[in-house]
Amino acid sequence: MRTLASLALALAVAGTASAEGFTWIENDYDKALAEAKTTGKLLHVNFWAEW
């Protein structure tokens, strides 16, 4: 049930992002956070490591 709720939320956010558009800001967390605060939009942080 939790997975279904997460999927529904992801689809809702994706639908909103595609309707309004979004901007990629790479390698500058502070700039992305400031942009999210001024626009009132969500911030998605994607990170990974090769261990």
DSSP file (Angstrom, degrees, kcal/mol; ACC not computed):
  #  RESIDUE AA STRUCTURE BP1 BP2  ACC     N-H-->O    O-->H-N    N-H-->O    O-->H-N    TCO  KAPPA ALPHA  PHI   PSI    X-CA   Y-CA   Z-CA
    1    1 A M     >        0   0    0      0, 0.0     4,-2.1     0, 0.0     5,-0.2   0.000 360.0 360.0 360.0 -39.0    0.0    0.0    0.0
    2    2 A R  H  >  +     0   0    0      1,-0.2     4,-2.2     2,-0.2     5,-0.2   0.891 360.0  52.0 -63.9 -38.7    2.9    2.4    0.8
    3    3 A T  H  > S+     0   0    0      1,-0.2     4,-2.4     2,-0.2    -1,-0.2   0.894 107.8  51.8 -64.2 -40.0    4.4    1.7   -2.6
    4    4 A L  H  > S+     0   0    0      2,-0.2     4,-2.3     1,-0.2    -1,-0.2   0.900 109.7  49.2 -63.4 -41.6    1.1    2.5   -4.3
    5    5 A A  H  X S+     0   0    0     -4,-2.1     4,-2.2     2,-0.2    -2,-0.2   0.893 111.1  50.0 -64.9 -40.0    0.9    5.8   -2.4
    6    6 A S  H  X S+     0   0    0     -4,-2.2     4,-2.5     2,-0.2    -2,-0.2   0.901 110.7  49.7 -64.7 -40.8    4.4    6.7   -3.4
    7    7 A L  H  X S+     0   0    0     -4,-2.4     4,-2.4     2,-0.2    -2,-0.2   0.915 110.1  50.2 -64.2 -43.3    3.7    5.9   -7.0
    8    8 A A  H  X S+     0   0    0     -4,-2.3     4,-2.1     1,-0.2    -2,-0.2   0.907 111.9  48.3 -61.8 -41.9    0.6    8.1   -7.0
    9    9 A L  H  X S+     0   0    0     -4,-2.2     4,-2.5     2,-0.2     5,-0.2   0.915 110.8  50.7 -64.6 -43.0    2.6   10.9   -5.5
   10   10 A A  H  X S+     0   0    0     -4,-2.5     4,-2.5     1,-0.2    -2,-0.2   0.900 111.2  48.3 -62.2 -41.2    5.3   10.6   -8.1
   11   11 A L  H  X S+     0   0    0     -4,-2.4     4,-2.4     2,-0.2    -1,-0.2   0.882 110.7  51.1 -67.1 -38.3    2.8   10.6  -10.9
   12   12 A A  H  X S+     0   0    0     -4,-2.1     4,-1.9     2,-0.2    -2,-0.2   0.920 113.1  44.9 -64.7 -43.4    1.1   13.7   -9.5
   13   13 A V  H  X S+     0   0    0     -4,-2.5     4,-2.7     2,-0.2    -2,-0.2   0.904 112.7  51.6 -66.9 -41.2    4.4   15.5   -9.2
   14   14 A A  H  X S+     0   0    0     -4,-2.5     4,-2.3     1,-0.2    -2,-0.2   0.901 109.0  50.8 -63.4 -40.6    5.5   14.4  -12.7
   15   15 A G  H  X S+     0   0    0     -4,-2.4     4,-1.5     1,-0.2    -1,-0.2   0.894 111.9  47.2 -63.7 -40.1    2.2   15.6  -14.2
   16   16 A T  H  X S+     0   0    0     -4,-1.9     4,-2.2     2,-0.2     5,-0.3   0.908 111.7  50.6 -66.6 -42.3    2.7   19.0  -12.5
   17   17 A A  H  X S+     0   0    0     -4,-2.7     4,-2.2     1,-0.2    -2,-0.2   0.899 111.1  47.4 -64.9 -40.3    6.3   19.3  -13.7
   18   18 A S  H  < S+     0   0    0     -4,-2.3    -1,-0.2     1,-0.2    -2,-0.2   0.825 112.9  49.7 -72.3 -28.9    5.4   18.5  -17.3
   19   19 A A  H  < S+     0   0    0     -4,-1.5    -2,-0.2    -5,-0.2    -1,-0.2   0.887 124.5  27.4 -75.0 -38.8    2.6   21.0  -17.3
   20   20 A E  H  < S-     0   0    0     -4,-2.2    -2,-0.2     1,-0.1    -3,-0.2   0.627 107.3-127.3 -98.1 -16.1    4.6   23.9  -15.8
   21   21 A G     <  -     0   0    0     -4,-2.2     2,-0.3    -5,-0.3    -1,-0.1  -0.037  19.6-132.6  84.8 164.0    8.0   22.9  -17.0
   22   22 A F        -     0   0    0     -4,-0.1     2,-0.4    -2,-0.0    -5,-0.0  -0.972   3.3-130.0-151.1 163.2   11.1   22.6  -14.9
   23   23 A T        -     0   0    0     -2,-0.3     2,-0.5     2,-0.0    -2,-0.0  -0.967  15.4-138.4-121.8 130.1   14.8   23.7  -14.9
   24   24 A W        -     0   0    0     -2,-0.4     2,-0.5     2,-0.0    -2,-0.0  -0.749  17.8-175.2 -84.9 129.8   17.8   21.4  -14.4
   25   25 A I        -     0   0    0     -2,-0.5     2,-0.4     4,-0.0     3,-0.3  -0.959  12.8-162.8-123.8 110.4   20.5   22.9  -12.2
   26   26 A E        -     0   0    0     -2,-0.5    -2,-0.0     1,-0.2     0, 0.0  -0.759  60.5  -2.7-101.5 140.0   23.5   20.6  -12.0
   27   27 A N  S    S+     0   0    0     -2,-0.4    -1,-0.2     1,-0.1     2,-0.1   0.688 105.6  92.7  63.7  24.4   26.3   20.6   -9.5
   28   28 A D     >  +     0   0    0     -3,-0.3     4,-2.2     1,-0.1     5,-0.2  -0.597  40.9 170.4-146.6  81.4   25.1   23.7   -7.6
   29   29 A Y  H  > S+     0   0    0      1,-0.2     4,-2.8     2,-0.2     5,-0.2   0.896  79.8  53.6 -60.6 -43.2   22.9   22.7   -4.6
   30   30 A D  H  > S+     0   0    0      1,-0.2     4,-2.2     2,-0.2    -1,-0.2   0.896 110.4  46.8 -61.5 -40.9   22.8   26.2   -3.1
   31   31 A K  H  > S+     0   0    0      2,-0.2     4,-2.3     1,-0.2    -1,-0.2   0.909 113.3  48.9 -66.4 -42.3   21.6   27.7   -6.4
   32   32 A A  H  X S+     0   0    0     -4,-2.2     4,-2.3     2,-0.2    -2,-0.2   0.901 111.5  49.5 -64.8 -41.1   19.0   25.0   -6.8
   33   33 A L  H  X S+     0   0    0     -4,-2.8     4,-2.2     2,-0.2    -2,-0.2   0.912 111.0  49.2 -65.0 -42.7   17.8   25.5   -3.2
   34   34 A A  H  X S+     0   0    0     -4,-2.2     4,-2.2    -5,-0.2    -2,-0.2   0.904 111.3  50.1 -62.7 -41.4   17.5   29.3   -3.7
   35   35 A E  H  X S+     0   0    0     -4,-2.3     4,-2.1     1,-0.2     6,-0.3   0.906 110.1  50.1 -63.3 -42.5   15.6   28.8   -6.9
   36   36 A A  H  X>S+     0   0    0     -4,-2.3     4,-1.5     1,-0.2     5,-0.9   0.893 111.2  49.2 -63.4 -40.1   13.2   26.4   -5.3
   37   37 A K  H  <5S+     0   0    0     -4,-2.2    -2,-0.2     1,-0.2    -1,-0.2   0.907 113.2  45.4 -67.3 -41.4   12.6   28.8   -2.4
   38   38 A T  H  <5S+     0   0    0     -4,-2.2    -2,-0.2     1,-0.2    -1,-0.2   0.834 120.5  38.8 -73.6 -31.1   11.9   31.8   -4.7
   39   39 A T  H  <5S-     0   0    0     -4,-2.1    -1,-0.2    -5,-0.2    -2,-0.2   0.622 101.9-128.0 -93.1 -13.8    9.6   29.9   -7.1
   40   40 A G  T  <5 +     0   0    0     -4,-1.5     2,-0.2     1,-0.3    -3,-0.2   0.709  63.5 134.7  74.4  19.2    7.8   27.9   -4.4
   41   41 A K      < -     0   0    0     -5,-0.9    -1,-0.3    -6,-0.3    -2,-0.1  -0.553  59.9 -95.6 -98.8 165.3    8.6   24.6   -6.3
   42   42 A L        -     0   0    0     -2,-0.2     2,-0.5    -3,-0.1    -1,-0.1  -0.382  30.2-135.9 -75.2 156.5    9.9   21.3   -5.0
   43   43 A L        -     0   0    0     -2,-0.1     2,-0.6     2,-0.0   -10,-0.0  -0.971  12.7-163.0-116.6 124.2   13.5   20.4   -5.1
   44   44 A H        -     0   0    0     -2,-0.5     2,-0.5     2,-0.0    -2,-0.0  -0.937   5.9-164.2-108.1 120.6   14.6   17.0   -6.3
   45   45 A V        -     0   0    0     -2,-0.6     2,-0.5     2,-0.0    -2,-0.0  -0.917   3.8-170.5-108.3 124.2   18.1   16.0   -5.4
   46   46 A N        +     0   0    0     -2,-0.5     2,-0.3     2,-0.0    -2,-0.0  -0.960  15.8 158.7-115.9 123.2   19.6   13.0   -7.2
   47   47 A F        +     0   0    0     -2,-0.5     2,-0.3     2,-0.0    -2,-0.0  -0.969   8.6 171.1-141.9 157.6   22.9   11.6   -6.0
   48   48 A W        -     0   0    0     -2,-0.3     2,-0.3     2,-0.0    -2,-0.0  -0.965  14.5-150.1-156.8 167.5   24.8    8.3   -6.3
   49   49 A A        -     0   0    0     -2,-0.3     2,-0.9     0, 0.0    -2,-0.0  -0.995  17.8-132.8-145.3 148.0   28.1    6.7   -5.6
   50   50 A E              0   0    0     -2,-0.3    -2,-0.0     1,-0.2     0, 0.0  -0.858 360.0 360.0-100.7  98.9   30.1    3.9   -7.1
   51   51 A W              0   0    0     -2,-0.9    -1,-0.2     0, 0.0     0, 0.0   0.399 360.0 360.0-104.5 360.0   31.2    1.8   -4.2
